[in-house]
Amino acid sequence: MRTNSLLALTALFSLILVGCTPSDSSGTDSTVKATSVAENVPEYFQLRPEVEKTYGYTHAVKIGDDLKISGAVSMDDKGNPLAPGDLEQQMKNAYSDLDKILKHYGYSFDDVIVENVFTTDMAKFLEVAAYRNTIYTKQFPTGSWLEVKGLALPEFMIEIELEAHKN
């Protein structure tokens, strides 16, 4: 027990010394702090500002090297569903929107680390999922495929959300 107390005091003393060590006068410490603060400022992107305002969401947010993209569905710029009843075309439309968002930030599908697919028809999705081979040409991201009872509008059959990371 005495050894544990001595080790704890030694560790505490070391932390105090490190915290009291004067930084060099080159400004390196303040530069690092300013950079890390700037990197943690969220950068928001709206693909369809009026639709997103109406439904109360932002399509993407980038913080540092991490990019999170809300679920993309098959819709036009006014929020109207496209390709009702055609899951494969809806999937292609969703990936097209996701590609636009990734490119806005200088990312590609190679930078995607998480992909979550929500569909109202898993059997049909499994029939057309091979299309993803044209999207992910280097490796597939982690993620989940979930069959759901419904999406935001009854015509939507698929929604795809992404997370990406770039060094």
TAJO-V105449 format. One record per pair of residues at least 24 apart in sequence whose ideal C-beta (glycine too) atoms are under 8 Angstrom apart, sorted by sequence separation. I is the first residue (numbers start at 1). GAP is how many residues later the second one is. If there is no record, write none. Layout:
BEGIN
[[I GAP] [I GAP]]
END
This chain:
BEGIN
[[39 24] [40 24] [51 24] [55 24] [112 24] [39 25] [54 25] [72 25] [115 25] [122 25] [39 26] [51 26] [72 26] [109 26] [110 26] [115 26] [117 26] [119 26] [121 26] [48 27] [51 27] [109 27] [110 27] [114 27] [115 27] [116 27] [117 27] [119 27] [120 27] [50 28] [51 28] [109 28] [110 28] [113 28] [114 28] [115 28] [116 28] [117 28] [118 28] [119 28] [120 28] [48 29] [50 29] [69 29] [72 29] [110 29] [112 29] [113 29] [114 29] [116 29] [117 29] [119 29] [120 29] [116 30] [118 30] [120 30] [48 31] [120 31] [69 32] [87 32] [69 33] [118 33] [124 33] [125 33] [87 34] [91 34] [67 35] [95 36] [120 36] [121 36] [87 37] [91 37] [120 37] [67 38] [87 38] [119 38] [120 38] [92 39] [119 39] [67 40] [88 40] [91 40] [95 40] [118 40] [119 40] [60 41] [87 41] [117 41] [118 41] [59 42] [117 42] [118 42] [62 43] [88 43] [117 43] [118 43] [60 44] [67 44] [116 44] [60 45] [71 45] [115 45] [116 45] [115 46] [116 46] [71 47] [115 47] [114 48] [114 49] [47 50] [112 50] [113 50] [112 51] [113 51] [112 52] [113 52] [47 53] [111 53] [47 54] [111 54] [111 55] [45 56] [107 57] [45 59] [105 59] [107 59] [45 60] [102 60] [106 60] [43 62] [98 62] [102 62] [94 64] [98 64] [94 65] [95 65] [90 66] [94 66] [90 67] [91 67] [90 68] [91 69] [85 70] [87 70] [84 71] [86 71] [87 71] [81 72] [85 72] [81 74] [81 75] [73 78] [73 79] [73 80] [75 81] [74 82] [73 83] [74 83] [74 84] [73 85] [73 86] [72 87] [71 88] [72 88] [71 89] [72 89] [71 90] [70 91] [69 92] [69 93] [68 94] [69 94] [67 95] [68 95] [69 95] [67 96] [55 97] [66 97] [67 97] [66 98] [67 98] [66 99] [67 99] [65 100] [65 101] [65 102]]
END
